[in-house]
Amino acid sequence: MVPPPACPCPSCGGNDCGGGACGDAHGPCDDEGNQCSVTDWCHWPIFEPCGQLSFRGEYLGWWTKSSPLPALATTSESPTTPRAQAGVIGQPGTEILFSAGDGDQGNHSGVRLGLSYWFTPCRDSGLDLNYTLLGNKATTFAATDATNAILARPFFNVSTAEQDSLIIAYPKEQTGSLNISDASELDSLEVLFRKCLLRQSNRELDLLIGYRYGRLNENIVIDQASNYLVTVGGIPAGTAITATDLFAASNEFNGGEIGFAARTHCCRWSLELLTKLAVGNTRSRTTILGNTVVTPPSGNGQPAQYDAGVLALPTNIGYYERNEFSVIPEFGLTLGYDLTCRLKATFGWSFLYWSNVMRPADQIDTNVNSTQLPPGTLRGVPAPVFRPVTTDFWAQGFNVGLEYRY
């Protein structure tokens, strides 16, 4: 391919942008006034439009750090297991149905949108806006007496100092169901000033400095329902009991950010390395709620409602808030290919880390004083209790997108 003759770029008003670190912005132009610099050895044009505005859109296929869930559902291999041992961790034949390894939510789909504007045609300084969203993704579990003849909620009973369980379904005595949802959503907004530090030949280096906002919302919801076929422990036959535990955590980050974007190109190909570090405060708010509804047999009165569940009880129910110093480093590697003078296809990998966040699974206390299970009142040691636990979070994965430069 024969390179076009050198000419001033009309969209830049003939400005050659001078020399210096960022002065090599212009080369020969095509018929539309777009700069096309040509390498000697491959004779393939590299298109660098003189325009000052660009838009980016990417699809994200990311993975996130899984939640360390405690054992939340159990069963027993034999349907003839005595009721007192059914679903109790440590007893022969007990199987855990949902626990730590089941909190992995797998791949999250998301989007990342970007807008860049250079204040001058020479592209020596500008503004970047970036928004990242990983949509709500949930890991779910569901079981009934049809799938598991014995279905239970395990806990450590501080009243007896032994492992125990709350029976949801038991052969010929109770039918029941259990549903668990562990959901997560992440988004981030950046407003960055971009300053050119180096732009020579096929190399570029920009400084990024500005503000970052981050939000991580997660919740765990445990719903159960039981219908008593016979009288059990003073609960009359025909009674229906539903219970819900909610553990939710919302984390919001506000802080300053600094970073660097380095890029090199060859022919239509480009490779960009991005590194950023945000430093600031994370405000974490944890919500723990419980609810139980006891519906007596038909004709025996109205349903009774209690502000307590199984692991969410009066001793830990509430709204809690704390502030922690946090850092959010982010790294990215992006391969680009110029489809036209203005349109580029991109493919890359990103990694984001967030320190000192609160996650709902860490706030679950499986130590329970069974005396306060509805409709009881607390006698003895208060349990469960809320003890704030902070941990780290990460998300990483591939990005595929398009960039349009105008």
Legacy VTK file of the C-alpha trace (Angstrom):
# vtk DataFile Version 3.0
C-alpha trace
ASCII
DATASET POLYDATA
POINTS 406 float
0.000 0.000 0.000
1.412 3.359 -1.044
1.135 5.970 1.704
-0.897 9.083 0.838
0.929 12.375 0.501
1.544 14.436 3.610
-1.040 17.112 4.226
-2.432 19.120 7.124
-5.429 17.541 8.814
-8.472 19.699 8.000
-10.265 18.714 11.216
-7.301 20.107 13.148
-7.144 23.314 11.188
-3.750 22.490 9.767
-2.200 22.473 13.234
0.861 20.228 13.336
0.840 20.294 17.151
4.477 21.267 17.306
7.132 18.943 18.707
8.049 17.623 22.117
6.780 14.683 24.122
3.276 14.863 22.700
4.052 16.552 19.393
4.080 13.607 17.013
0.319 13.474 16.737
0.033 14.218 13.026
1.317 12.479 9.915
-0.021 12.022 6.379
-3.782 12.256 5.948
-6.317 10.365 3.894
-8.952 11.991 1.701
-11.220 12.604 4.678
-8.553 14.367 6.703
-7.814 11.432 9.007
-4.187 10.940 9.925
-2.662 7.741 8.536
0.916 7.003 9.572
2.514 4.073 7.727
5.207 1.723 8.969
8.060 1.132 6.525
8.063 -2.637 6.836
4.415 -3.626 6.700
2.934 -0.782 4.575
-0.326 -1.000 6.466
-1.873 2.273 7.635
-2.448 3.011 11.300
-5.439 5.260 11.651
-5.295 7.943 14.347
-8.211 10.331 13.747
-7.596 13.956 14.554
-10.952 14.040 16.365
-11.048 14.865 20.048
-13.980 12.669 21.148
-14.269 8.892 21.510
-16.916 6.473 22.784
-16.297 2.960 24.118
-18.636 0.105 24.859
-17.596 -3.307 26.184
-19.235 -6.553 27.168
-17.766 -7.976 30.393
-17.547 -11.669 31.218
-16.146 -11.508 34.748
-15.806 -13.820 37.753
-15.997 -12.640 41.346
-14.683 -13.926 44.649
-17.167 -16.428 46.096
-18.817 -16.016 49.485
-17.656 -18.264 52.358
-21.097 -19.590 53.272
-21.624 -21.718 56.379
-23.652 -24.926 56.108
-27.218 -23.726 55.564
-29.075 -26.911 54.576
-28.655 -30.579 55.504
-30.319 -33.940 55.066
-29.852 -37.513 56.287
-29.133 -40.475 54.046
-31.676 -42.733 55.744
-35.315 -41.622 56.017
-35.520 -43.646 59.248
-32.913 -41.480 61.003
-34.273 -40.530 64.451
-35.707 -37.022 64.479
-33.235 -35.879 67.163
-30.307 -36.772 64.856
-31.840 -35.791 61.517
-29.744 -33.227 59.642
-27.407 -32.708 62.608
-23.819 -32.096 61.497
-21.527 -34.795 62.857
-24.235 -37.438 63.099
-23.927 -40.614 60.956
-25.501 -40.183 57.538
-25.833 -36.381 57.667
-25.133 -34.655 54.339
-24.627 -30.919 53.778
-26.778 -29.755 50.861
-25.697 -26.100 50.636
-22.545 -24.538 52.110
-19.232 -22.783 51.363
-18.478 -24.162 47.902
-22.010 -23.440 46.711
-21.560 -19.666 47.025
-19.592 -19.456 43.756
-21.762 -17.438 41.392
-19.700 -18.238 38.306
-19.552 -15.839 35.388
-21.139 -12.400 35.692
-22.249 -10.549 32.581
-21.774 -6.807 32.579
-21.026 -3.697 30.562
-18.395 -0.979 30.648
-19.063 2.360 28.964
-16.487 5.064 28.373
-16.312 8.607 27.035
-13.046 10.456 26.358
-12.630 14.073 25.303
-9.348 15.804 24.471
-9.372 19.531 25.220
-7.146 20.322 22.220
-6.582 18.740 18.786
-3.060 17.863 19.910
-4.549 15.524 22.532
-2.219 16.687 25.280
-4.891 16.756 28.009
-8.463 15.606 28.331
-11.238 14.041 30.399
-12.291 10.390 30.802
-15.649 9.119 32.105
-15.996 5.383 32.782
-18.943 3.391 34.113
-18.748 -0.333 34.926
-21.694 -2.546 35.843
-21.769 -6.224 36.764
-25.458 -7.025 36.839
-27.235 -8.789 39.662
-26.288 -12.479 39.719
-27.582 -15.019 42.211
-26.688 -18.537 43.258
-29.844 -20.382 44.234
-30.742 -23.580 46.048
-34.132 -25.242 46.317
-35.256 -28.438 48.004
-38.538 -29.983 49.151
-39.685 -33.125 50.895
-40.103 -34.575 47.387
-36.334 -34.246 46.710
-35.154 -34.899 50.275
-37.334 -36.856 52.674
-35.439 -35.205 55.527
-34.686 -31.507 55.204
-33.122 -29.445 57.994
-31.377 -26.186 58.978
-28.193 -26.946 60.989
-26.848 -24.796 63.847
-24.822 -25.061 67.050
-27.167 -24.928 70.029
-25.513 -22.887 72.778
-28.218 -24.007 75.222
-27.047 -27.628 75.007
-23.500 -26.943 73.742
-24.115 -29.426 70.907
-24.780 -29.445 67.183
-28.509 -29.278 66.454
-30.929 -28.725 63.589
-34.347 -27.291 62.880
-36.439 -29.824 60.962
-38.237 -28.524 57.861
-39.394 -31.861 56.420
-39.549 -35.300 58.033
-41.217 -38.494 56.763
-44.874 -38.895 57.833
-44.606 -35.884 60.192
-43.789 -32.768 58.148
-43.774 -31.671 54.558
-41.680 -28.659 53.720
-39.482 -26.665 51.379
-36.318 -24.576 51.562
-35.120 -21.872 49.151
-31.807 -20.001 49.396
-30.587 -17.118 47.241
-27.097 -15.547 47.361
-27.042 -12.455 45.104
-24.386 -9.897 44.204
-24.154 -6.689 42.123
-21.157 -4.403 41.465
-20.840 -1.030 39.762
-18.248 1.733 39.547
-17.979 5.296 38.196
-14.741 7.138 37.389
-14.131 10.785 36.456
-10.486 11.171 35.399
-8.269 13.939 34.040
-5.911 12.555 31.387
-2.520 14.153 30.715
-0.166 13.112 27.936
3.314 12.320 29.234
4.723 10.746 26.067
3.485 10.326 22.498
6.268 9.471 20.079
6.292 7.179 17.054
4.303 4.094 18.122
4.401 4.701 21.877
2.045 6.599 24.168
1.943 7.164 27.922
-0.839 9.074 29.716
-1.307 10.030 33.356
-4.778 9.531 34.859
-5.902 11.288 38.019
-9.354 11.894 39.467
-12.245 10.398 41.466
-13.718 6.917 41.812
-17.025 5.684 43.224
-17.703 1.995 43.823
-20.743 0.067 45.057
-21.046 -3.599 46.021
-24.483 -4.862 47.054
-24.986 -8.454 48.214
-27.719 -10.330 50.049
-28.551 -13.813 51.239
-32.212 -14.758 51.642
-33.297 -18.035 53.252
-36.978 -18.975 52.967
-38.508 -22.095 54.512
-41.998 -23.511 54.917
-43.325 -26.481 56.882
-46.719 -28.131 57.216
-47.251 -30.456 60.193
-49.074 -33.702 59.409
-49.131 -34.814 63.056
-48.612 -33.124 66.398
-44.874 -32.651 67.022
-43.385 -31.118 70.181
-46.593 -29.349 71.112
-47.214 -28.022 67.589
-50.677 -29.253 66.536
-51.287 -31.207 63.343
-52.380 -28.897 60.530
-50.104 -26.033 61.611
-48.153 -24.225 58.857
-44.944 -22.321 59.655
-42.961 -20.096 57.288
-39.693 -18.363 58.194
-37.314 -15.970 56.439
-33.770 -14.887 57.238
-32.227 -11.920 55.410
-28.552 -10.961 55.546
-27.621 -8.000 53.331
-24.503 -5.853 52.979
-24.050 -2.652 50.982
-20.561 -1.185 50.457
-19.930 2.268 48.983
-16.455 3.555 48.139
-15.450 7.185 47.566
-11.860 8.160 46.926
-9.164 9.659 44.761
-7.557 7.710 41.937
-4.270 7.843 40.049
-3.053 5.670 37.207
-1.191 5.282 33.936
-2.213 4.147 30.465
0.596 2.958 28.180
-0.023 2.007 24.554
2.019 0.768 21.635
0.879 0.027 18.096
2.026 -1.758 14.977
0.116 -1.431 11.728
-3.584 -1.685 12.643
-2.852 -3.459 15.936
-2.448 -1.793 19.328
-1.738 -3.014 22.841
-2.658 -1.000 25.946
-1.619 -1.576 29.544
-3.733 0.157 32.179
-2.954 0.397 35.906
-4.903 2.453 38.446
-5.067 2.799 42.224
-7.959 4.367 44.141
-7.563 5.232 47.823
-10.460 6.293 50.038
-13.234 5.278 52.427
-15.700 2.403 52.264
-18.979 2.840 54.121
-20.478 -0.577 54.834
-24.065 -1.080 55.949
-25.281 -4.493 57.102
-28.934 -5.441 57.493
-30.104 -8.549 59.382
-33.839 -9.279 59.463
-35.987 -12.263 60.379
-39.652 -13.113 60.121
-41.758 -16.112 61.137
-45.476 -16.667 60.529
-47.296 -19.441 62.386
-50.688 -20.325 60.912
-52.746 -22.569 63.216
-55.010 -25.351 61.952
-58.174 -24.193 60.221
-60.630 -22.651 62.663
-58.083 -22.310 65.494
-57.443 -18.576 65.265
-55.441 -16.049 63.276
-51.809 -16.409 62.115
-49.165 -15.171 64.555
-46.179 -13.208 63.253
-42.760 -12.837 64.904
-39.801 -10.596 64.021
-37.379 -13.502 64.108
-36.289 -16.329 61.823
-33.782 -19.114 62.496
-30.340 -17.497 62.183
-31.734 -13.957 62.318
-33.057 -13.569 65.863
-33.591 -10.651 68.285
-29.981 -10.896 69.513
-28.486 -10.089 66.074
-31.307 -8.458 64.100
-30.662 -4.825 63.230
-28.985 -2.268 60.981
-25.235 -1.757 61.357
-22.821 0.700 59.755
-19.058 1.164 59.778
-16.388 3.040 57.810
-13.053 1.568 56.756
-10.014 2.817 54.852
-9.933 0.952 51.523
-7.956 0.658 48.318
-9.180 -0.360 44.863
-6.360 -1.220 42.454
-7.301 -2.128 38.884
-5.207 -3.612 36.074
-6.094 -4.114 32.440
-4.512 -5.367 29.231
-6.321 -4.616 25.959
-5.559 -5.670 22.393
-7.056 -3.414 19.719
-7.517 -3.638 15.945
-8.421 -0.644 13.771
-11.345 -1.682 11.571
-11.551 1.775 9.978
-10.072 5.197 10.545
-12.604 5.753 13.317
-13.715 2.330 14.563
-11.590 -0.021 16.665
-12.379 -3.515 17.990
-10.943 -4.408 21.401
-10.379 -7.557 23.446
-8.762 -7.658 26.870
-8.547 -8.828 30.445
-9.221 -6.816 33.623
-8.639 -7.394 37.323
-10.177 -5.312 40.129
-9.537 -5.676 43.863
-11.391 -4.021 46.779
-10.161 -4.170 50.365
-12.136 -3.973 53.640
-15.665 -4.709 52.483
-18.428 -6.454 54.410
-20.067 -9.469 52.816
-23.326 -10.961 54.147
-22.025 -14.532 54.439
-19.389 -13.367 56.937
-22.077 -11.841 59.159
-23.988 -15.126 59.653
-23.566 -16.570 63.138
-24.623 -20.239 63.291
-24.458 -20.283 67.098
-28.081 -20.179 68.205
-29.754 -20.100 71.594
-32.791 -22.223 70.733
-34.868 -20.762 73.565
-35.563 -17.679 71.428
-36.702 -19.528 68.311
-40.258 -18.258 67.678
-42.395 -18.100 69.707
-39.836 -18.476 72.506
-38.018 -15.787 74.521
-34.319 -15.697 75.295
-33.070 -17.545 78.358
-29.351 -17.779 78.929
-26.489 -16.842 76.597
-27.453 -14.415 73.809
-26.840 -16.067 70.449
-26.580 -15.456 67.572
-24.812 -12.094 67.826
-23.542 -9.602 65.270
-19.764 -9.372 65.041
-18.665 -7.185 62.102
-16.259 -8.985 59.785
-14.465 -7.259 56.913
-12.739 -9.030 54.064
-11.554 -8.390 50.514
-13.320 -8.726 47.181
-12.074 -9.171 43.643
-13.517 -9.387 40.158
-11.714 -10.333 36.974
-12.442 -11.472 33.458
-12.416 -10.728 29.749
-13.761 -7.675 27.901
-14.906 -7.428 24.275
-15.917 -4.122 22.761
-15.813 -1.342 20.190
-14.388 2.175 20.287
-15.566 4.941 17.954
-13.383 8.015 17.571
-14.833 11.262 16.245
LINES 1 407
406 0 1 2 3 4 5 6 7 8 9 10 11 12 13 14 15 16 17 18 19 20 21 22 23 24 25 26 27 28 29 30 31 32 33 34 35 36 37 38 39 40 41 42 43 44 45 46 47 48 49 50 51 52 53 54 55 56 57 58 59 60 61 62 63 64 65 66 67 68 69 70 71 72 73 74 75 76 77 78 79 80 81 82 83 84 85 86 87 88 89 90 91 92 93 94 95 96 97 98 99 100 101 102 103 104 105 106 107 108 109 110 111 112 113 114 115 116 117 118 119 120 121 122 123 124 125 126 127 128 129 130 131 132 133 134 135 136 137 138 139 140 141 142 143 144 145 146 147 148 149 150 151 152 153 154 155 156 157 158 159 160 161 162 163 164 165 166 167 168 169 170 171 172 173 174 175 176 177 178 179 180 181 182 183 184 185 186 187 188 189 190 191 192 193 194 195 196 197 198 199 200 201 202 203 204 205 206 207 208 209 210 211 212 213 214 215 216 217 218 219 220 221 222 223 224 225 226 227 228 229 230 231 232 233 234 235 236 237 238 239 240 241 242 243 244 245 246 247 248 249 250 251 252 253 254 255 256 257 258 259 260 261 262 263 264 265 266 267 268 269 270 271 272 273 274 275 276 277 278 279 280 281 282 283 284 285 286 287 288 289 290 291 292 293 294 295 296 297 298 299 300 301 302 303 304 305 306 307 308 309 310 311 312 313 314 315 316 317 318 319 320 321 322 323 324 325 326 327 328 329 330 331 332 333 334 335 336 337 338 339 340 341 342 343 344 345 346 347 348 349 350 351 352 353 354 355 356 357 358 359 360 361 362 363 364 365 366 367 368 369 370 371 372 373 374 375 376 377 378 379 380 381 382 383 384 385 386 387 388 389 390 391 392 393 394 395 396 397 398 399 400 401 402 403 404 405
